[in-house]
Amino acid sequence: MVAIESSGTVNQEGQLILTHPLDLRNQKVKVLILVPDVSDDEAWLTAIRTNPSFNFLQDEAEDIYTLNDGSPLTNEK
């Protein structure tokens, strides 16, 4: 197996668009996707706010806990 390195972008439809076309035609390939680490908390918070999968969290019925519930966690054994 030969490795070819290229870069690209994943568009809104989830399709990989390569920066430079490859000289390969009519061949099956394996693709390894390397994504930069996301360490920016704001990026995660924005994703959660805009992802419709989390819309149920806006429902008042889901807001059943207060800061007085539970007990503090400790790292003691």
C-alpha positions in Angstrom: 0.0 0.0 0.0 1.3 3.4 -1.0 0.5 6.6 1.1 -0.4 9.8 -0.6 -0.7 12.9 1.5 -3.1 15.7 0.5 -5.2 18.2 2.3 -8.7 19.4 1.8 -12.0 20.6 3.4 -15.1 18.8 4.5 -18.0 20.8 3.1 -21.5 21.3 4.7 -22.8 18.1 3.1 -20.0 16.1 4.7 -18.1 15.6 1.4 -14.3 15.7 1.3 -13.0 18.3 -1.2 -9.3 17.9 -1.9 -7.2 21.0 -2.2 -5.4 19.5 -5.2 -6.8 16.7 -7.4 -5.1 13.3 -7.4 -3.8 11.5 -10.5 -5.8 8.5 -9.5 -8.8 7.3 -11.6 -11.2 4.4 -11.1 -9.4 3.0 -8.0 -10.7 2.1 -4.6 -8.8 3.9 -1.8 -8.7 4.0 2.0 -9.0 7.5 3.5 -7.5 8.5 6.9 -8.9 11.8 8.1 -6.8 13.8 10.6 -8.6 16.6 12.3 -6.9 19.3 14.4 -7.5 19.1 18.1 -10.2 21.5 19.3 -9.1 23.0 22.5 -11.1 26.2 22.3 -14.0 25.9 24.7 -15.9 28.6 22.9 -15.9 26.4 19.7 -17.5 23.6 21.7 -20.0 25.8 23.3 -21.0 27.3 20.0 -21.5 23.9 18.5 -23.7 22.8 21.4 -25.8 26.0 21.1 -26.3 25.7 17.4 -26.8 21.9 17.2 -30.5 21.0 17.1 -29.8 17.7 18.9 -29.4 19.7 22.1 -32.7 21.7 21.7 -34.4 19.5 24.4 -32.1 21.2 27.0 -34.1 24.4 26.5 -37.2 22.7 27.8 -38.0 23.8 31.3 -39.1 20.3 32.2 -35.5 19.2 31.8 -34.3 21.8 34.4 -34.9 19.6 37.5 -31.7 20.2 39.5 -30.4 23.1 41.5 -26.9 24.0 42.8 -28.1 22.6 46.2 -28.6 19.1 44.8 -26.0 16.3 45.2 -22.7 16.5 47.1 -19.2 17.6 46.1 -16.9 15.1 44.3 -13.6 14.4 45.9 -10.6 12.5 44.5 -10.1 10.6 47.7 -10.2 6.8 47.9 
